[in-house]
Amino acid sequence: MTSTINVAVLGARGRLGSAAVKAIEAADDMAVVATLGRGDDLSLIESSGATHVLDLTVPDQSEANVRHAVAAGKHTVVGTTGWDEQKRQRLQDLLKDQPEVGVMIAPNFAIGSVLASRFAAAAAQYFESVEIIELHHPNKVDAPSGTAIRTAEMISQARVEAGTPAAPDATETALDGARGADVESIPVHSVRLRGLTAHQEVLFGGAGETLTLRHDSFGHDSFMHGILLALRTVADRPGLAYGLDEYLDL
């Protein structure tokens, strides 16, 4: 009989966190044993009997939360953005002292979004031009989104490996930000608009044709399948995984 996955949810009172609590409670093989919000004592993770931690907080708290969980030997799934290469490297160093612990950092838990980013990386070498537009609700605290940054990194890596030249751009003068943020040489444009949830378009252009890959999340329920999948998998994958695609059979 499979043992229950006991989860401490950090950021449990946020919109995504509260949806995750409901999804975990509805799963037959999981239980929520602790719900923590801003300022709560992280020692509740240990005293609750949690085997897993789900961090859905904010960028300025997430690293400290995850390091605490890892030091306590808890498998951890992270949906908070802001995990740049330096933060991930510091976490890798910490995980050397906890070789049995698994950590998954996912810029996006929506399966469709993960697939769209992989499809974009596969298409990247075949088009001269590529740009990303990410669109979110106005309460999002960071720009560009973690998903857009991850997608740009994957596209850039694919183009470098294929020897694809830089995209043409004859712009000589521009207002600050007009060409978007430069993420690994990929222009990324951020839209913050009331009525949106989480959306991304990757636009490719070549001679006589364009290709657009778009994914839309219309509610937080779109992220629950990925969150549950990550919680069920992370204990079997010691070390750090970056991107839910590492847990999918792609």
C-alpha positions as CSV (number, residue, x, y, z in Angstrom):
1,M,0.0,0.0,0.0
2,T,1.4,3.4,-1.0
3,S,2.1,5.7,1.9
4,T,0.5,9.1,2.1
5,I,2.4,12.1,0.9
6,N,2.2,14.6,3.8
7,V,2.5,18.1,2.4
8,A,3.3,21.5,4.1
9,V,2.0,24.2,1.8
10,L,3.8,27.6,2.0
11,G,1.9,30.5,0.6
12,A,-1.3,28.6,1.4
13,R,-3.4,31.7,1.8
14,G,-2.6,33.1,-1.7
15,R,-4.9,32.4,-4.7
16,L,-2.7,29.7,-6.1
17,G,-1.8,28.3,-2.7
18,S,-5.4,28.0,-1.6
19,A,-6.3,26.2,-4.8
20,A,-3.4,23.8,-4.3
21,V,-4.5,23.1,-0.7
22,K,-7.9,22.0,-2.1
23,A,-6.4,19.9,-4.8
24,I,-4.0,18.1,-2.4
25,E,-6.8,17.5,0.0
26,A,-8.9,16.0,-2.8
27,A,-6.1,13.5,-3.8
28,D,-6.5,10.0,-2.3
29,D,-2.7,9.7,-1.8
30,M,-2.0,13.0,-0.2
31,A,-2.7,15.1,2.9
32,V,-2.1,18.7,3.9
33,V,-0.5,18.6,7.3
34,A,0.5,22.3,7.5
35,T,-0.5,25.6,5.9
36,L,1.9,28.5,6.3
37,G,1.6,32.1,5.3
38,R,3.8,35.2,5.4
39,G,5.7,35.4,8.7
40,D,4.7,31.9,10.0
41,D,7.3,29.9,11.8
42,L,9.1,27.6,9.4
43,S,9.6,25.1,12.2
44,L,6.0,24.1,11.6
45,I,7.3,22.1,8.6
46,E,9.1,19.7,10.9
47,S,6.6,19.6,13.7
48,S,3.7,18.9,11.3
49,G,5.3,15.6,10.1
50,A,5.5,16.8,6.5
51,T,7.5,14.7,4.1
52,H,7.0,17.2,1.3
53,V,7.0,21.0,1.0
54,L,5.2,23.0,-1.7
55,D,6.4,26.6,-1.9
56,L,4.0,29.0,-3.6
57,T,5.2,32.2,-2.0
58,V,7.0,35.2,-3.4
59,P,10.5,35.6,-4.8
60,D,12.0,37.4,-1.8
61,Q,10.9,34.6,0.6
62,S,11.2,31.5,-1.6
63,E,15.0,30.8,-1.4
64,A,15.0,30.9,2.5
65,N,11.9,28.7,2.6
66,V,13.4,26.1,0.3
67,R,16.8,26.1,1.9
68,H,15.1,25.5,5.3
69,A,13.0,22.6,3.8
70,V,16.0,21.0,2.2
71,A,18.1,21.3,5.4
72,A,15.3,19.5,7.2
73,G,15.4,16.7,4.6
74,K,12.0,17.5,3.0
75,H,11.3,16.9,-0.7
76,T,10.3,20.2,-2.1
77,V,8.3,21.4,-5.1
78,V,8.6,25.1,-5.9
79,G,6.2,27.2,-8.0
80,T,7.7,30.6,-7.0
81,T,9.5,32.5,-9.7
82,G,12.8,34.4,-9.4
83,W,15.0,31.3,-9.2
84,D,17.9,32.6,-11.3
85,E,21.1,30.6,-12.0
86,Q,22.9,31.9,-9.0
87,K,20.1,30.9,-6.6
88,R,19.8,27.5,-8.3
89,Q,23.6,27.0,-7.9
90,R,23.4,27.8,-4.2
91,L,20.7,25.2,-3.8
92,Q,22.7,22.7,-5.7
93,D,25.5,23.2,-3.3
94,L,23.2,22.7,-0.3
95,L,21.7,19.5,-1.9
96,K,25.2,17.9,-1.8
97,D,24.7,17.5,1.9
98,Q,21.2,16.0,1.4
99,P,21.8,13.5,-1.4
100,E,18.4,11.8,-0.9
101,V,16.3,14.9,-1.2
102,G,14.6,15.9,-4.4
103,V,13.7,19.5,-5.4
104,M,11.6,20.5,-8.4
105,I,11.5,24.2,-9.4
106,A,8.8,24.7,-12.0
107,P,8.3,28.1,-13.7
108,N,4.9,26.8,-14.8
109,F,2.8,23.8,-13.7
110,A,0.3,23.9,-16.6
111,I,1.0,20.8,-18.8
112,G,0.1,22.7,-21.9
113,S,2.5,25.5,-21.1
114,V,5.3,23.0,-20.5
115,L,4.6,21.3,-23.8
116,A,4.4,24.6,-25.7
117,S,7.9,25.6,-24.4
118,R,9.3,22.3,-25.5
119,F,7.6,22.7,-28.9
120,A,9.1,26.2,-29.2
121,A,12.6,24.9,-28.5
122,A,12.1,22.2,-31.2
123,A,11.1,24.8,-33.7
124,A,13.7,27.4,-32.8
125,Q,16.4,26.4,-35.3
126,Y,14.1,26.5,-38.3
127,F,13.1,30.2,-38.2
128,E,15.2,33.4,-38.7
129,S,13.2,35.4,-36.1
130,V,11.7,34.7,-32.7
131,E,10.1,36.8,-30.0
132,I,8.0,36.1,-26.9
133,I,5.0,37.9,-25.6
134,E,3.8,36.9,-22.1
135,L,0.5,38.3,-20.7
136,H,-0.6,38.2,-17.1
137,H,-2.9,39.8,-14.6
138,P,-1.8,43.1,-13.1
139,N,-1.1,41.7,-9.6
140,K,1.9,39.7,-10.9
141,V,5.0,41.0,-9.1
142,D,7.7,40.1,-11.6
143,A,8.3,40.7,-15.3
144,P,9.2,38.9,-17.5
145,S,7.4,35.8,-16.1
146,G,9.5,32.8,-15.1
147,T,7.8,30.8,-17.9
148,A,8.9,33.3,-20.5
149,I,12.5,33.4,-19.1
150,R,12.6,29.6,-19.2
151,T,11.2,29.4,-22.7
152,A,13.7,32.0,-23.9
153,E,16.6,30.0,-22.4
154,M,15.4,26.8,-24.0
155,I,15.0,28.5,-27.4
156,S,18.4,30.2,-27.2
157,Q,20.1,26.9,-26.2
158,A,18.5,25.2,-29.2
159,R,19.6,27.9,-31.6
160,V,23.1,27.9,-30.3
161,E,23.4,24.2,-30.6
162,A,22.1,24.3,-34.1
163,G,24.4,27.2,-35.1
164,T,21.4,29.4,-36.0
165,P,22.5,33.0,-36.5
166,A,21.1,35.9,-34.6
167,A,17.7,37.1,-35.6
168,P,17.7,40.1,-38.0
169,D,16.8,43.5,-36.4
170,A,17.7,46.8,-38.1
171,T,16.4,49.0,-35.2
172,E,18.8,51.9,-34.7
173,T,16.7,54.1,-32.4
174,A,14.0,53.0,-29.9
175,L,12.3,54.2,-26.8
176,D,13.6,52.4,-23.7
177,G,11.9,49.0,-23.5
178,A,10.3,49.2,-26.9
179,R,12.0,46.0,-28.1
180,G,11.3,44.2,-24.8
181,A,13.7,42.6,-22.4
182,D,16.7,40.7,-23.8
183,V,16.7,37.2,-22.4
184,E,19.5,35.1,-23.8
185,S,19.2,37.3,-27.0
186,I,15.5,36.6,-27.3
187,P,13.2,39.7,-27.0
188,V,10.5,39.1,-24.4
189,H,7.5,41.5,-24.1
190,S,5.4,41.6,-20.9
191,V,1.8,42.7,-20.8
192,R,-0.1,43.2,-17.5
193,L,-3.8,43.6,-18.0
194,R,-6.9,43.2,-15.9
195,G,-8.9,40.2,-17.0
196,L,-6.0,38.0,-17.9
197,T,-4.6,35.0,-15.9
198,A,-1.5,33.5,-17.5
199,H,-0.8,33.5,-21.3
200,Q,2.2,33.2,-23.6
201,E,2.9,33.5,-27.3
202,V,6.1,32.5,-29.0
203,L,6.3,34.1,-32.5
204,F,8.6,32.6,-35.1
205,G,9.2,34.2,-38.5
206,G,10.8,33.0,-41.7
207,A,10.7,33.8,-45.4
208,G,7.1,34.0,-46.3
209,E,5.7,32.4,-43.2
210,T,5.2,32.8,-39.4
211,L,4.4,30.3,-36.7
212,T,2.7,31.2,-33.4
213,L,2.7,28.9,-30.4
214,R,0.2,30.1,-27.8
215,H,-0.8,28.7,-24.4
216,D,-3.6,30.1,-22.2
217,S,-4.4,29.4,-18.6
218,F,-7.8,30.8,-17.6
219,G,-7.7,29.7,-14.0
220,H,-5.6,28.2,-11.3
221,D,-7.1,24.8,-11.8
222,S,-4.8,24.6,-14.9
223,F,-1.8,24.3,-12.6
224,M,-3.1,21.5,-10.3
225,H,-2.3,18.5,-12.5
226,G,1.3,19.6,-12.7
227,I,1.6,20.3,-9.0
228,L,0.2,16.9,-8.0
229,L,2.5,15.2,-10.6
230,A,5.5,17.0,-9.2
231,L,4.6,16.1,-5.6
232,R,4.2,12.4,-6.6
233,T,7.5,12.3,-8.5
234,V,10.0,14.5,-6.5
235,A,10.9,11.9,-3.9
236,D,12.0,9.5,-6.6
237,R,14.2,12.1,-8.3
238,P,17.0,13.2,-5.8
239,G,18.7,16.4,-6.6
240,L,17.5,19.5,-8.4
241,A,15.2,19.5,-11.4
242,Y,14.4,22.7,-13.2
243,G,11.2,22.7,-15.3
244,L,8.3,20.2,-15.1
245,D,9.4,18.8,-18.5
246,E,12.1,16.9,-16.6
247,Y,9.3,14.8,-15.0
248,L,7.3,14.2,-18.3
249,D,8.0,11.5,-20.8
250,L,9.0,13.7,-23.7
